[in-house]
Every structure is written in C-alpha cells, then in structure tokens.
Amino acid sequence: LKIDLEHRKELYLALKEIINNAAKYAACHHFYFEIAKRKGEIMIRIRDDGKGMDPDMISEGNGLKNIESRLSQIGAKLVRESAPGKGVSYEITMHIL
C-alpha cells in the first residue's frame, strides 16, 4: 500500500489512541484488528469485548476527539459503535493511492 507520510502518521497516532483506550478503559479480554484493501481504499476494523460505553453518556474526552480529528485531517471516515457490556468497535475507511 502506498500511503504518504502525513496520512501514515495521523493513521498511526489514531490507531495508537484506540489501542490505548482499550488497554486503559475497556476491561476487555479480547481485542480484534482487521485490515482489508479494497479498490482504492483501505478499511480497518477494530473491536473489543470490553465493558463498552453508553453512546448517550460519552463525554468526548481528549482521546476520542483526537482520534476523530486525526482521521478527519486525512479524509478518513470513522464509524464508532458501542453499548454498555457490548464493547466498542471502530471502522475506519480511507482512500489510498
């Protein structure tokens, strides 16, 4: 895959934050990471089986804001889903060269 330096850096830092959040807050037993390449884009799915978050009660802390900001800067689309007791899942889609 060809991803320019700025995109790699922001993607790396966003993924690092997601992993850090799971390690610090999720109390999960398993962490799943999937990468797939489709025509002109890369898709990354990340999920854990931890305690999850109530979407109505999420205080967009610095970590979540940083993830969204970094991915937005590089034109990546982020879908985050969570529910209490159901873990957290992220799907990141980004156009590549």
Backbone hydrogen bonds in HBPLUS format (Angstrom, degrees):
<---DONOR---> <-ACCEPTOR-->    atom                        ^
c    i                          cat <-CA-CA->   ^        H-A-AA   ^      H-
h    n   atom  resd res      DA  || num        DHA   H-A  angle D-A-AA Bond
n    s   type  num  typ     dist DA aas  dist angle  dist       angle   num
A0008-ARG N   A0004-ASP O   2.91 MM   4  6.13 162.9  1.94 160.6 166.3     1
A0009-LYS N   A0005-LEU O   2.92 MM   4  6.07 163.5  1.95 152.6 156.9     2
A0010-GLU N   A0006-GLU O   3.03 MM   4  6.26 173.0  2.03 156.2 157.1     3
A0011-LEU N   A0007-HIS O   2.92 MM   4  5.95 159.6  1.96 148.0 154.4     4
A0012-TYR N   A0008-ARG O   2.82 MM   4  5.87 163.5  1.84 150.1 155.3     5
A0013-LEU N   A0009-LYS O   2.94 MM   4  6.16 164.4  1.97 153.1 157.0     6
A0014-ALA N   A0010-GLU O   2.99 MM   4  6.11 154.1  2.05 143.2 150.2     7
A0015-LEU N   A0011-LEU O   2.92 MM   4  6.13 165.1  1.95 154.8 158.9     8
A0016-LYS N   A0012-TYR O   2.85 MM   4  6.03 154.6  1.91 148.7 156.7     9
A0017-GLU N   A0013-LEU O   3.05 MM   4  6.21 151.2  2.13 139.9 146.7    10
A0018-ILE N   A0014-ALA O   3.01 MM   4  6.33 155.4  2.07 148.7 155.4    11
A0019-ILE N   A0015-LEU O   2.95 MM   4  6.20 165.1  1.97 153.7 157.1    12
A0020-ASN N   A0016-LYS O   2.88 MM   4  6.04 157.5  1.93 145.5 152.6    13
A0021-ASN N   A0017-GLU O   2.85 MM   4  6.04 158.9  1.90 149.7 154.8    14
A0022-ALA N   A0018-ILE O   3.07 MM   4  6.35 157.5  2.12 147.4 153.1    15
A0023-ALA N   A0019-ILE O   2.96 MM   4  6.22 159.8  2.00 150.6 156.3    16
A0024-LYS N   A0020-ASN O   2.91 MM   4  6.09 154.4  1.97 151.9 158.6    17
A0025-TYR N   A0021-ASN O   2.83 MM   4  5.66 165.4  1.86 151.9 156.3    18
A0026-ALA N   A0022-ALA O   3.23 MM   4  4.75 142.5  2.38 113.0 123.2    19
A0051-LYS N   A0026-ALA O   2.79 MM  25  5.47 158.5  1.84 150.7 153.1    20
A0049-ASP N   A0030-HIS O   3.27 MM  19  5.78 146.4  2.39 153.7 153.1    21
A0032-TYR N   A0047-ARG O   2.74 MM  15  5.22 175.8  1.75 165.8 167.4    22
A0047-ARG N   A0032-TYR O   3.00 MM  15  5.22 156.6  2.05 139.6 144.7    23
A0034-GLU N   A0045-ARG O   2.82 MM  11  5.07 157.5  1.87 155.8 159.7    24
A0045-ARG N   A0034-GLU O   2.83 MM  11  5.07 160.2  1.86 145.8 152.7    25
A0036-ALA N   A0043-MET O   2.84 MM   7  5.22 158.0  1.89 154.5 160.9    26
A0043-MET N   A0036-ALA O   2.82 MM   7  5.22 166.5  1.84 160.5 163.6    27
A0038-ARG N   A0041-GLU O   2.86 MM   3  5.28 166.4  1.88 153.9 158.0    28
A0041-GLU N   A0038-ARG O   3.06 MM   3  5.28 172.7  2.07 121.8 124.2    29
A0096-ILE N   A0040-GLY O   2.88 MM  56  5.39 162.6  1.91 124.8 129.7    30
A0042-ILE N   A0094-MET O   2.80 MM  52  5.39 158.6  1.85 156.1 162.0    31
A0094-MET N   A0042-ILE O   2.95 MM  52  5.39 161.6  1.98 156.7 162.6    32
A0044-ILE N   A0092-ILE O   2.80 MM  48  5.08 162.0  1.84 150.8 157.0    33
A0092-ILE N   A0044-ILE O   2.83 MM  48  5.08 165.9  1.84 152.6 157.3    34
A0046-ILE N   A0090-TYR O   2.91 MM  44  5.13 162.9  1.94 148.6 152.7    35
A0090-TYR N   A0046-ILE O   2.71 MM  44  5.13 157.7  1.76 157.5 163.7    36
A0048-ASP N   A0088-VAL O   2.99 MM  40  5.67 145.9  2.11 152.5 163.2    37
A0085-GLY N   A0051-LYS O   2.61 MM  34  4.41 167.2  1.62 134.9 131.0    38
A0057-MET N   A0054-ASP O   2.82 MM   3  5.25 149.0  1.92 116.2 126.4    39
A0061-GLY N   A0059-SER O   2.32 MM   2  5.48 110.0  1.78 127.4 111.0    40
A0065-LYS N   A0061-GLY O   3.02 MM   4  6.21 165.1  2.04 159.1 164.0    41
A0066-ASN N   A0062-ASN O   2.77 MM   4  5.86 157.6  1.82 150.0 156.4    42
A0067-ILE N   A0063-GLY O   3.02 MM   4  6.27 157.3  2.07 147.4 153.1    43
A0068-GLU N   A0064-LEU O   3.09 MM   4  6.29 173.5  2.09 151.6 152.8    44
A0069-SER N   A0065-LYS O   2.82 MM   4  5.95 162.3  1.85 152.6 158.4    45
A0070-ARG N   A0066-ASN O   2.87 MM   4  5.92 169.6  1.88 152.0 155.0    46
A0071-LEU N   A0067-ILE O   3.08 MM   4  6.23 168.1  2.10 153.9 157.2    47
A0072-SER N   A0068-GLU O   2.93 MM   4  5.98 152.6  2.01 144.3 152.6    48
A0073-GLN N   A0069-SER O   2.95 MM   4  6.14 154.4  2.02 150.1 156.4    49
A0074-ILE N   A0071-LEU O   3.29 MM   3  5.44 136.4  2.49  97.8 108.6    50
A0076-ALA N   A0071-LEU O   2.84 MM   5  5.02 151.6  1.92 161.8 153.4    51
A0075-GLY N   A0072-SER O   3.03 MM   3  5.00 163.9  2.06 107.0 111.1    52
A0077-LYS N   A0093-THR O   2.78 MM  16  5.11 164.8  1.80 155.6 157.6    53
A0093-THR N   A0077-LYS O   2.91 MM  16  5.11 156.9  1.97 144.2 151.6    54
A0079-VAL N   A0091-GLU O   2.93 MM  12  5.13 149.3  2.02 143.6 153.1    55
A0091-GLU N   A0079-VAL O   2.83 MM  12  5.13 143.8  1.96 144.7 155.4    56
A0081-GLU N   A0089-SER O   2.89 MM   8  5.26 161.6  1.93 149.5 154.8    57
A0089-SER N   A0081-GLU O   2.84 MM   8  5.26 159.2  1.88 157.9 161.8    58
A0086-LYS N   A0083-ALA O   2.91 MM   3  5.23 161.9  1.94 139.8 139.1    59
